[in-house]
Amino acid sequence: MGRVTASTRLTRIRIRDGKLYHSERPDTVAVEEPLDIRLNGQQLSMTMRTPGHDVELIHGFLHAEGYITSREDVREARYCDGAVVEDDSGLERNTYNVMDFTTRTITAAPVITKPFLTSSACGACGSASIDQVTKRVRHDFVPTFAMQPSHLLRAQRELGDGQAAFSKTGGVHAAALLTPEGERLVLREDVGRHNAVDKVIGWALLEDRLPLRDTVLLVSSRASFEIVQKAAMAGIGFIACVSAPSSLAIDTAARLGITLCGFVRADGDDGRFNVYCGMERIDLSGSEN
């Protein structure tokens, strides 16, 4: 089963150096397709994602929303008959855009009142406030390590090495799990930043690594409320983002005791980042200041 993450489109108009060119040229863009997520035969959610690692994505999503707590909670995960489309070769193929998860204890799962939509931008908005998140989180966030700034900056510098889809399209986000020494455990890409996070957490769940107390979540995008929520549900106490965090993300991380860093940018052998909360997980013992 091939998973298409990039597609070629013709650009009708191309502008360069302020001049207009009317030549058609191929351009590689990221694939965005819907994924119909069904739980125990009922439609739960429709999310827009980049195909690939769908099983990890849904495991991470169901964990973040409180439907499962471990891999043993899932009895079966299978693709259903989805839309059939004609590919570039003229052959018909199943898009594999419908997936049904069956839990072992169906009655233990929250009741699905209606399906909800998640886009590649906004994430799952099931928790409306910090109070709701703190009630759902099952982990404490007592610091167990302190990370040297050089390790975080090196990980950010090396992030692009694992972004195969981004190198082709420039149109996807990445999320990675790191050790306190900055070594990468896993990296996933998706058009939706929250989907990329679900994929890495889903990977960890399938590897029986939860809770992820001794890891760092690095995202290539901004850090929003839903990313902090997903990290908290997985026990991640350190989040770093290449762009800016939102105010609610900072407030949520501070309330829970999570370290949140933003604007992580490596520049040669040097770099910079901001620490918005959780300074106790930053090791400045080697600093001259």
Secondary structure by P-SEA (a helix, b strand, c coil): cccccbbbbbbcccccccccccbbbbbbbbbbbbbbccccccccbbbbbcccaaaaaaaaaaaaacccccccccccccccccbbbbccccbbbbcccbbbbbbccccccccccbbbbbcccccccccccaaaaaaaccccccccbbbbaaaaaaaaaacccccccccccccbbbbbbbccccccccccccccaaaaaaaaaaaaaaacccccccbbbbbcccccaaaaaaaaaacccbbbbcccccaaaaaaaaaabbbbbcccccccccccccccccccccccccccc
